[in-house]
Amino acid sequence: MDPLLLLETRVRTASTLTGKNSAKPAKRAKGKRTTIRASAADSHDISPPMDTATREEVSQYAMLASIEGKAFEDVKFYSFSRLSRSGRVDTPRALFGNSALIRKASSHFDFVLIGKGFSESGITNMDAPYPSSRPPFTEDYDYVSDSDLEEELLESDDEDSSETLIFKDSIGSLHTLSTTAKRGKDQSSGLEDTDGGAGEIDGTTEKRDPPVQDQTKEGNLTRQGRVVFIEDIAYRTWKAFVFYAYSGRLSFASLKSQERARPDRSKRNQKDFFEPPPCSPKSMYRLAEKYGIESLKEEALKDIQSKLSPHNILTELFSSFTILHPGVQAIEIDYLRDHIRDPSIIERLPTWFQYLEDGELPRGAASVLASVVVKVACRKAY
């Protein structure tokens, strides 16, 4: 048969099947394959099965989507970064992430990141600044001893003149920022140095890109995605968690009670730039417990346990953090039981008994001490 006539016959046959049987799928002829090709839009309108996919598979899915034109960073988080002298937690800072990888880390985020959760998680302009309709601080942060929060130290309290704010971060580095804003009767809004600009860190000027919203006005370009506000997890902790969601890697900072010199950030070597951002193991444990990430919780707990010593065990055991977290309390009680005869502990015990008598320890400290006594007594009995 003539090839053109054969082609015309096939086209007519296909048209007939499409027109007459549009409600029914055509039967596949025996011995022939049917190939279905989905467009990029079709393949990424459906989310991958998070419960069965590995982190690597979800990462490849996200990278493929970005290659095909979908933004890799499709969610923006705001979290607070500073503990002010007034006791407020303020200075919201932005972090960006990939929602698929974060949802893989915990199914808790399905509720927030796929449009079924909070109203503010709807699709919006991610390049917009922090909304003026939201307070740039919280007074309900339930972990004020969080070492992942920077601490505010004021050199000058003048209301109308220039002043220098000095922030001591969780690894001991000082951050300075000059301001000329007039405060009046209100406290600082806590929004300084949030979206870019020139800052000064450790005495050297750090160049930063201009605020994103200024860059996008000229070309009228914006990034669309979800914006989520996190009011009970520190910026430093959340940054480390996003990195963990991407790579499965963590870097835990020293405990404040370890009484060792903090690392000098100005003397970093090239390898440090490729390491995970450091965070407090206690802060990460708190995050993992909140979001039900057991593997992450176990890693943080192991790190806390590895940093206990006769010199800091009493400080850690009677901290508000330990009293609120039974899992941490259990390992620390066991540590104290096993090292109760250490000279360093014996020397410090009377001081802590005095703290308890004077009411200077958190509520629940007496119960912790009772548990220690029972553990020690049971050990002697056996």
N, C-alpha and C positions, 0 to 999 in steps of 0.2 A: 504494500500500500504506500502511496505517496506520503512522505513525512509530514508535509503541511496539512494534508487531509487528516492524518492520524492525530496531529496536535489539535486541530479544530474539533474533532470528534470528542477528545478528552475534555476540552474546555466546555463543550455543550453538556456533556454528561455531568461534570462537576456543577455547572450552573443549575441543572435540573434538580440535582440532589439538594443543593442549597436552598432552592426556592420551594420545593415541595415538602421537604422533610426537615425544615429548620428547627422544629421542636424535638426531633429525634436525632441522635448521633448516627452517622453513617456506619454501616457494618464494615469491619476491616476484612479485606480479602485475605484468605489463608496464604501464609508464606511471605507476606509483605509487612514491613515495619511502618509504624506511624511515628513520625518525629514531631515533637511539640517544642517550639521555641518561644520562650517568654522574653518580653522586653525588659530592660533594666528597671523601668518603673514598676512592671508587674512583679518582678522578683523581690523588690524591696518594699512593696506595699504589705507584704506578709513577713512578720517577724520570725526569726529562727526559733526552733524549740529550745528554750533556755534550759529546761530541766534535763535534757539529754545531751546537749552540745557541750563540748569542752571549751575552756577559755580560749584556746588556740583557734578553734573553729569559729567562735564568736568574733574574735579579733580579725580573722580572715574575712568574715562576712562584712565587718565594718570597713575594712580597708578596700574591699571590692566595691562597696557602695560609694566610698569616697572617690575611687578611680572613675566611676561612672557618673560623677557629678554631685552626689549627695554629700553634704557637709559631714566631716568626721565628728566634729564637736557640735552636738545638737542639743546640749543642755548647759545652762549656766547656773552655778550655785553661788549664793552669797552666804558667808559665815563670818562671825565676829572674830576679831583677832587680838583684842586688847582688854586687859582689866584695868579700869581707871581707878584713881585714888578714892573716888566716891563709892566704889563697890560695883558700879555698873560695868557690864561687859559691852564694849562698843567697837568702833572702827570696822564696819563690814567690808570685806574684800571679796573680789570675784575670782572664781575658778571655773574652768570650762571642762567638759567631759563628754564621753560617748555614752549615750544612754544604754545601748545594748550591753556593753561591757560592765557597766555599773549594775544593771539588772541581773547580769549573770552572777555577780558577787553575792547578791541577796535578792530573793523574790520580794522582799519588803518594798523595793523600789518599783515593782510593777505598778503598784497602786498610784505612785506619784508620776512616773515618767511615761505612761502610755495614755494619759488623758483621763484617767478615771479617779484621780486623786484630788488634791487641793486645787482650788480655783486658780491660784497664781501659777499653776503648772501648765496652763494652756499655751498654745503657740503664740509667740510674741517676738518683738525685736530684741535679740540678745545683746545688741550693741548699745542699748539705751543705758543711761546712768542709773544709779540706785534711786528708786522711786521716792519722791518727796512725801508721798502719802504714808510711808512706813517709817516708824521710829528707827534711827540709826544706832540703837542700843537696846539692851534688855536688862531688866532687874530681876529676872527669874532664872538666871543661869544657876543650876544646882550643883556646880562643881567649881567653886571660886578658887580652889587651890590648884586648878588645872595648870600644870607647868607648860602646856602648849600655848597659853595665853601670854602675850607680852605684858610686861608690867609698866605702868606709867609713872615716871618720876618728873616732877616739874622743877625747873631751876628758878623760874620767876613766876610770881602770881599776879603781876600787873595786868589789869583788865584792858587798858587802852594801848599799851605799848607792845612792841615786838617781844616775842618770847621764844624760847627754845624748848621743845618737848624732847625728852630723852626716854627711849623705850629700851628696857633690858629684856631681851628675848630669852627663850627657854634654855639656850645653850650659852648664855652669858654675854652675848654680843650687844653693844650699845648702838641704838639707832637714833639719830638726831634729825629733827625737822624744825626749821624756822617758820613761824607764822606771824602774821600781822593783823589777823582778824580781831575785831573788837568783840569781846564776849558779853559785856553787859552783865545782867544778873543770871543769865543761863550758863550752864556748863558747856564745854566743847561738845559739838555735835558728834564728834567721833568719826567724821568722814574724811579726815585729812589723809592725803597720800593713798587714796583708795584706787583711783583709776589711772594712775600714771603720773607723768611729770618728772621733774628732777628731784631726786632725793639724795640724802647724804648718809652713807652707811660706814660705820667704823672710821669716820674721819675722811673718807674718800668719796668723791662725787660719783654717783651711779646714774648713768644715762638710761632713761626709760623712753619707750615709745610714747608719742602723744596719745591722749585718751582716744579710744576707738570711736566714740561718737563724733569727735572732731574730724577724723579721717573720712568718715562715711558721708558727711553732709554734701561735699562737693560732687561726688559721683552718685549720690543718692543710693548707695549700696548698704544693705543691712543684712545681718545674719539672722535667719529665723530659727527659733527653737523654743525650748521651755526654760523658764526661769524659776528656780526653787530657792526658798529662803530657809536656811538652817540656823536656828536660834540656840541650839544647845550642844553644838559640837564646834570646837575651835578650828579656825582656819588652817592652822598647821596640821592638825589631826586629819582634817578632811582632805587636804592636799596629799598626805601620805596614803590615805585610803584610796583615792582615785588612782594613784600610781600602783597601789596593790591590786586594784581591780583590773588594771591593764596588764601587769607583769607577774603578779603573785609574789613580789619581792617587798621586803620591809627593812627599815633601818631604825632601830630603837635608840633613843638618847639615854644618857645616864639618868638615874634617879637623883633628885635633889639631895636626898639623904646620904648619898654615897661619899660626900665630902672629898671629892677629887676635883682637880683643876679642870675647868671646862676647856674644850678644844678651841684653839685660836682659828677663827674662820678666815682670817687674812692670810693664813699660811696653808691654804688648801693646795693639794697637788692636782694634776690633770685628771687622775682617776676619780677624784671626788665628784667631778661634774657628771659622772655617769652612774652615781650611786643613788639609791632611793632617797627621797627627802626624809630627814629624821623626824621622829615624833616621840612623845612619851609612851612607854608601854602601858601605863595605867590609863591614859586617855584613849588609846586604841582598844584596850580591853573593854572600857566603858562603851565605846562605839559598837564593838562586836556583840556585846551583850544586848544592847538596845535593838540591834537589827538582826539578831539571831544568826550570826555567822560563827558557827562553832569552831571551825578550823582556825580562823583568825583569832578567836578568843583564846584558844589553846596556845598559839604562838606567843601572844602577848603575856599569857600567864607564865609560860616557861621562861620568858625573858625577865619578868619580875622576880621569879624564883632564883634565877642565876645571879641576881644582883643583891641578894640578901647577904648580910654579914653580921657578925656580933656587934659591929659598930652602928648599924642602922636598923636592926630588927625591931627594937622597941619603938623607934620613930615611925616605922612603917606599920607595925601592928596596931598602934593606937591612933592612926590617922583616920580622918573621916571617910576617906576612900575605902580603906580596908573594912571598916565597920559596916559600910553599905554593900559590900560585895562578899558574900559568904565563901565563894570559891577561893578568893585571894586570902581571906581570913584563915581558911583551913590550912593552906600551905605554910602560912606564916606562924600559926600556932604550932604546927609540927616542927618547924625550924627552931623555934624558941625552946620547945621541949627537948629537942636533940642537942641543943647547945647551951642548956641552962647553967652548966658549970663553968662556962667560959668566963675568965676574969673580967673581960670588958663588959659582959652582961651583968655580972654580979655587982660590979662597981656602979652601973647605971640604974639598977633596979630601985634603990631607995628614992632617987629623984623622981622616977615615974610614979611611985606610990604616993609621993607628996603631991604631984600634979593631980592625981585622982582625988585625993582628999580635999584639995583646994577647988575642985570643980573645974579645972582647966582643960580637961580632956573631953572629947565629943561624947554625946549621949550614946550609951551602949558600951563604953569602955570597961565598965565594971563587969559586964557579962563576958567580955573577951578575956579579962583577967581570970574570971572564974573558970572559963574553959581551959586556960593554960594550967591552972592549979589541978584540975581534974586530970588532964593529960599527963602531967608530971607524976601525980599520985598513982595513976593506973600503970604507968611505965615501971615505977618502983615495985608495985605489987607483983609484976610479972618478971 
